[in-house]
């Protein structure tokens, strides 16, 4: 199922990006469209660097206090995804990448991801008795 979704996105996202680029290019011109794409990539890279450094420093502070920075690791993953989306040419992926730069959006997505990843089955506890065969042989 996941492979089908990835394949669908692999086909549709570039086509949608191409359509939007053509539409924007016909409205503001080709050179301005290219300049806007380069500007959004540069701005995104700058913002990713700032937020990445903040996340890293905060995670180091938590480690120094003796706690596990799991939330910061998830923020880092979402920032990496944002960087990838901002690196890809196009306005749709740039918009999604900029959305991931908003901490509230990342927190919402983290809650959804953790709820999706949490186990859906109940924990079953089995009781068992250990029988040592060596003890039986000695007696």
N, C-alpha and C positions, 0 to 999 in steps of 0.2 A: 504494500500500500504506500509506504513512504517513498519507494523508488518511483512509483507512478506520479506522486505529487512533485517530486524533484524534477522528473522528466517534463511534466506539464509546465512547471515554472521555468525550466531551462529553455523551453520553446516560446512561451508566451511573454515573459518579461522582456527579452530583447526586442520582440516585435512591438510591444507597447512602448518601449523606450524610443524605438525608431520613429513610431508614429508621433509621439510627443515632440521629439526633436525636430521633425519635419514641420509640425504645426507651429512650434515656437520660432523656428527658423524662417518660416514664411511670414511671420508677424513682425519679428524684430531684425531679421537678416541673419545670414549664415555666420558672418564674422562675430556678431554680437552673441549669437548662440554659443559658439565655440568659446568665446571669452567668458560667458556666464558659466559654462561647464567647468572651465579651468578655475574660475574664481570660487565656485562652490567646493571644488576638490581641495583647493588651498585652504579655504576657511575651515572646512571640515577637518583637515589634517591638523591645523592649528588647535582647534577645539578639542580634538581627540587627545593631542599631546598634553594639553592642560589638564583635562579630566583624568587621563591615565596617570599622570604624575600625582594628582590629588588622591586618587584611589590607591596607588602604591604606597604613598606616605601614610595614609590612614591605616592600610593593612599592616604596614611595618609597626605602627604604633600599637595596634591590637596584639600583634605577636609579642612585642616587648612587654605588654601587660599580661601575657600568658594565655590569651584567648585565641581561638581559631578564627581567622578572617574569612569564613566561608562566604558571607554576603559580598565581601569585596572581590572574591574570586569570580562570583557570578557577574558583578558589575564589570569586571575586566573582560569576561567573555562577551558580554553585550557590547562593550566598547570596541572589541576586536571586530565583531560583526558590523558595528556602525562604520568602522574604518574601511572594511571591505566594501560595504554598500556605497560609501562616499568615494571610494577609489574607482568604482565602476562608472563609466560615462553614462549620463542620463539624469533626467530630473526626477523620475519616479524613485529610483534607488537612492538618489541624494535626499529626497524628502524622507524616505524611511530611515536613512542613516542619521539625519538631523533629529528625527523623532527619538531615536535611541540615545541621543546625547542629552535628552531631558531626564534628569534623575527620577522624577515621578513616574515617567513612562517605563523606565527600567525596573523600578520597584514593582509596578503593576504586572509587568511581564514576568518578573521573578516569582511573584505570588502564583500566577497562573502556571508557570513551569513547574514549580514545586508541588502544586496541587495535582498536576497531571502526572508527575513522576512519583508521587507518594504511593505506597503499596495499597492495593484495593482489597486485599484479602486479610482476613483476621489471623492473628498470630495463634498458632496451636502449640500448646505445651504438652510434651509427652513425658510421662514418668517412666523411669527405667531402673532396673536393679542390675548392678554390676556383680557378676559372679567370677571370682578368681579361680581358675582351674588349678593353679599351683597349690592353693590352700587345700583343695580336696585331695590332691595326691599326697600331701604331707600327712594328713590325718588318717 
